[in-house]
């Protein structure tokens, strides 16, 4: 079963930003950002901090609470 570890897609929507915008800000391939948004891949810790900075949120706001994520 696939788990949703990050909330990047949700935060992007809350901030009214697109995957393409985030990819441009981070100099990443849009396909990579798309994978993060669908939780089929996860960004590294340093990239997570960069994403938080771009979106002006705390890193913890980009992550789902492990207690709330079901197995």
Phi and psi in degrees as a GROMACS rama.xvg file:
@    title "Ramachandran Plot"
@    xaxis  label "Phi"
@    yaxis  label "Psi"
@TYPE xy
-78.3367  135.726  UNK-2
-104.491  146.636  UNK-3
-95.616  93.5875  UNK-4
-79.1633  -33.1584  UNK-5
-117.152  163.447  UNK-6
-117.02  26.599  UNK-7
-58.4564  -45.1773  UNK-8
-59.5211  -43.1111  UNK-9
-64.4635  -46.1281  UNK-10
-66.4141  -39.6374  UNK-11
-58.0316  -44.1785  UNK-12
-64.0721  -42.8411  UNK-13
-60.88  -35.8828  UNK-14
-89.5291  0.747103  UNK-15
56.8436  43.6901  UNK-16
-117.775  158.657  UNK-17
-108.364  164.87  UNK-18
-58.0762  -42.2401  UNK-19
-61.6243  -43.0345  UNK-20
-59.0341  -47.4877  UNK-21
-63.1243  -42.1041  UNK-22
-58.7784  -42.589  UNK-23
-65.4017  -41.7205  UNK-24
-62.9076  -35.4531  UNK-25
-97.9212  -0.893904  UNK-26
54.6398  47.1756  UNK-27
-116.53  158.896  UNK-28
-67.6414  134.138  UNK-29
-56.6781  -30.6219  UNK-30
-64.8831  -34.6197  UNK-31
-65.6152  -46.4169  UNK-32
-63.0807  -38.886  UNK-33
-59.6867  -40.9153  UNK-34
-64.5812  -37.9087  UNK-35
-63.4834  -42.5781  UNK-36
-67.8938  -27.9307  UNK-37
-95.612  1.53447  UNK-38
62.107  23.4656  UNK-39
-86.0219  -11.3072  UNK-40
-149.239  158.974  UNK-41
-123.466  140.744  UNK-42
-73.1998  155.564  UNK-43
-71.5694  169.072  UNK-44
-59.8867  -46.5909  UNK-45
-61.6333  -40.5956  UNK-46
-66.783  -36.7613  UNK-47
-59.8697  -41.2871  UNK-48
-65.1444  -38.1998  UNK-49
-66.0672  -40.4523  UNK-50
-62.3566  -46.0046  UNK-51
-58.9057  -41.8743  UNK-52
-63.36  -45.3049  UNK-53
-60.7428  -39.2447  UNK-54
-91.8381  -1.29892  UNK-55
55.6472  49.5846  UNK-56
-133.068  170.053  UNK-57
-82.1081  150.662  UNK-58
-55.7315  -40.5576  UNK-59
-60.8538  -25.3117  UNK-60
-70.9299  -16.4591  UNK-61
-91.6935  -6.16316  UNK-62
-115.833  143.339  UNK-63
-77.2017  146.893  UNK-64
-68.423  123.249  UNK-65
-61.9227  -25.0027  UNK-66
-69.1311  -32.5268  UNK-67
-85.9431  -14.7947  UNK-68
-82.8387  119.395  UNK-69
-86.8633  154.493  UNK-70
